[in-house]
Structures are given as structure tokens and as C-alpha cells.
Amino acid sequence: MRLPEVFISYAWQGESEKIAVEIEKEFGGRGLEIIRDKTFLEYTGRIKAFMEKIGQGQYIILVISDRYLRSENCLFELLQIYKAGNFAKRIFPLFIDDTRIAEAEERLVYVHYWEKRKKNLEAEIKQGDLADLHGIYEDLDLYSDIRQHISRLTAILKDINGLTIELHRQKDYGELYQTIMKRYRRDNGIKQIKILALTASPEDGQGLNYELEQDLLLESFKDFDRHEVFLDMPDPVNSTLQEMAERLNEDRHDILLISAHGGMNDKGEGFLSLEDDGGGEVEVTGQELAAVL
């Protein structure tokens, strides 16, 4: 399956760049390369052209911080993304702890900041007889553009639940990855098959080797594209009907794969040897299993 182009916009150095590197590493481990300036922009490459390319991207991770919202380069990128349309649908923001945009008074801090920078540059330009200000007026135009849009941009950002950086780190940025891939598949009409694989090994029955069952499953699915087939194998827990129902309700799976012993009961009904709440053996018939599916 062709993979999406995923860009990342962040402020250089400090916590923002550390997070960008972490995301790049975690996504790379999942087979998806992040397009980041310091790894993709060649020596003598044009920074502005690269930032404009980010603006045209369809899947853009934003690492938002106070420093980001005060950076002309970061906000140039953000403006490019915004002006390309479908802004909220193309961005995946993460918010560093120092980002304060929830309240109107907090967002006004950035409005005042860019208003002041614009006026300061205007005042500097007016001093003396300054000739050949190529590039300076372009910066003034950018400051004016940022000042015009900063209130709207921060209002949109504050309305998006980006989760905390700590939560993303605890999940190795897995939720961010899954969200981007889900949107990419939806945008391109690609269906991912999700398989929930559970192993039942009751303590008082003929148990199965959980690790061996996992190894066999991984070997069986090793040649499948991980972006097209997702194998969900929970850590060893009691394989009860309630647990199956909860896991199926947590996320939509296409296939339920149960590794368990089974047989026929006195009524001639087929059953699987699953587990009760205490880890003991319980015989579950096909009709009982169907009731939770």
C-alpha cells in the first residue's frame, strides 16, 4: 500500500525538536517516514520553498508551543497550511505544556505580540533614508499577515483535542500514528482489516502456551502489509466472554480469532473452553459466543 506523506512543523531546538525526533523515530519503526526539515532539506536547500511544500501537505503534525506561536518561520508554515484550505482536517496538533491558548485573554497575548512586532518594524523602516529594503518589506507583510490571522488560527487550534505530550509518549505516539493512518485510509477508500486475536488458557483445563500461540500468529501474518491488516493481540488476560465483548466494543474489529481447546457437550453442542473471572475453565457454546458478537 502506498503510504501518506506526513510532514511535521515544529520550533527548532528545545522540547519541540526533541518531540519531533521522537515522532520521527516511532513512525519510522512502523514503516512510515516523517518529512522533517533537518532530515529532508539538503545543504543549500531553500528553506522557504520547503516551508511552502509543508503548506501543501495533506497530513501535517504540528508541535505547538509558546515558542512556535512567536516564531515567524513556524507561523509562515502555519499560514501556508491554513491558506491551502481544509485546515482543521489536515493538521494533527500536539501541545507542549507552555502553550496557553484556551482562554481569550491567553490568545490575545499573541495578538498583542505580533501587533507590537509589526509596529516596531514599521518604526525602524521609517527611521532615516533607508534605500534598498529588499526582504524587509516582505517581512513586514508577513508580520501583518500573522497579525491578521493569529486570533483565528489559535481559536481553531484550541478547539482540537491534541492530548498531552505525556499521553502521547506513554503510547509511543501510537494514537497519533493510528489517527493519521485512519484518515489516510478514509481519504483514499482503503479498508484495513482488523483482527482481534485472543488465547484462552484456563488454569484447570488443558491450557495453551500463550507465547507459542503469539509466535505462530506472527509467523502466519508476517507477509501481510501491516497497514492493510492489523493484528491486535492483547497481553495475557482472562479470556472471558465479558472481556471479548469489552474489547470488541472498544474498537471495531473485522475478525475475532480465538485460540482455545473445545469439544462437544452432553447436548451435542460444540463449545470452546474459555475462562471464567477466576481463570478457571468454562464451556461456552456457539450460541453464547454469538450473543456477544
CORCORUR-V788207 format. One record per backbone hydrogen bond with DSSP energy under -0.5 kcal/mol. NH is the residue of the N-H (numbers start at 1). CO is the residue of the C=O. If there is no record, write none. Layout:
BEGIN
nh->NH co->CO
nh->NH co->CO
END
This chain:
BEGIN
nh->6 co->4
nh->6 co->33
nh->7 co->5
nh->7 co->59
nh->8 co->35
nh->9 co->61
nh->17 co->13
nh->18 co->14
nh->19 co->15
nh->20 co->16
nh->21 co->17
nh->22 co->18
nh->23 co->19
nh->24 co->20
nh->25 co->21
nh->26 co->22
nh->27 co->23
nh->28 co->24
nh->29 co->25
nh->30 co->26
nh->30 co->27
nh->31 co->28
nh->32 co->27
nh->33 co->31
nh->35 co->6
nh->36 co->34
nh->39 co->36
nh->40 co->36
nh->41 co->37
nh->42 co->40
nh->45 co->42
nh->47 co->45
nh->50 co->46
nh->51 co->47
nh->52 co->48
nh->53 co->49
nh->54 co->50
nh->55 co->51
nh->56 co->52
nh->56 co->53
nh->57 co->54
nh->59 co->5
nh->60 co->90
nh->61 co->7
nh->62 co->92
nh->63 co->9
nh->63 co->61
nh->64 co->62
nh->64 co->94
nh->69 co->65
nh->70 co->66
nh->70 co->67
nh->71 co->68
nh->72 co->70
nh->75 co->71
nh->76 co->72
nh->77 co->73
nh->78 co->74
nh->79 co->75
nh->80 co->76
nh->81 co->77
nh->82 co->78
nh->83 co->79
nh->84 co->80
nh->85 co->82
nh->90 co->86
nh->90 co->87
nh->91 co->87
nh->92 co->60
nh->94 co->62
nh->95 co->163
nh->96 co->64
nh->96 co->94
nh->99 co->96
nh->100 co->98
nh->101 co->99
nh->107 co->103
nh->108 co->104
nh->109 co->105
nh->109 co->106
nh->110 co->106
nh->110 co->107
nh->111 co->107
nh->112 co->108
nh->113 co->109
nh->114 co->110
nh->115 co->111
nh->116 co->112
nh->117 co->113
nh->118 co->114
nh->119 co->115
nh->120 co->116
nh->121 co->117
nh->122 co->118
nh->123 co->119
nh->124 co->120
nh->125 co->121
nh->126 co->122
nh->127 co->123
nh->127 co->124
nh->130 co->128
nh->131 co->129
nh->136 co->133
nh->137 co->133
nh->139 co->135
nh->140 co->136
nh->141 co->137
nh->142 co->138
nh->143 co->139
nh->144 co->140
nh->145 co->141
nh->146 co->142
nh->147 co->143
nh->148 co->144
nh->149 co->145
nh->150 co->146
nh->153 co->149
nh->154 co->150
nh->155 co->151
nh->156 co->152
nh->157 co->153
nh->158 co->154
nh->159 co->155
nh->159 co->156
nh->160 co->157
nh->162 co->160
nh->165 co->95
nh->168 co->164
nh->169 co->165
nh->170 co->166
nh->171 co->167
nh->172 co->169
nh->173 co->168
nh->174 co->171
nh->177 co->173
nh->178 co->174
nh->179 co->175
nh->180 co->176
nh->181 co->177
nh->182 co->178
nh->183 co->179
nh->184 co->180
nh->185 co->181
nh->186 co->182
nh->187 co->183
nh->188 co->184
nh->189 co->186
nh->190 co->185
nh->191 co->189
nh->192 co->190
nh->193 co->191
nh->193 co->228
nh->194 co->192
nh->195 co->193
nh->195 co->230
nh->196 co->194
nh->196 co->255
nh->197 co->195
nh->197 co->232
nh->198 co->196
nh->198 co->257
nh->200 co->259
nh->201 co->199
nh->203 co->279
nh->205 co->202
nh->207 co->205
nh->210 co->208
nh->213 co->209
nh->214 co->210
nh->215 co->211
nh->216 co->212
nh->217 co->213
nh->218 co->214
nh->219 co->215
nh->220 co->216
nh->221 co->217
nh->222 co->219
nh->224 co->221
nh->228 co->225
nh->229 co->225
nh->230 co->193
nh->231 co->229
nh->232 co->195
nh->232 co->230
nh->233 co->231
nh->234 co->197
nh->234 co->232
nh->240 co->238
nh->244 co->240
nh->245 co->241
nh->246 co->242
nh->247 co->243
nh->248 co->244
nh->249 co->245
nh->250 co->246
nh->251 co->247
nh->253 co->251
nh->254 co->194
nh->255 co->194
nh->257 co->196
nh->257 co->255
nh->258 co->256
nh->259 co->198
nh->259 co->257
nh->260 co->258
nh->263 co->271
nh->265 co->269
nh->268 co->265
nh->271 co->263
nh->272 co->284
nh->273 co->261
nh->274 co->272
nh->274 co->282
nh->275 co->239
nh->276 co->280
nh->279 co->276
nh->282 co->274
nh->284 co->272
nh->284 co->282
nh->285 co->283
nh->286 co->270
nh->289 co->285
nh->290 co->286
nh->291 co->287
nh->292 co->289
nh->293 co->289
nh->293 co->290
END
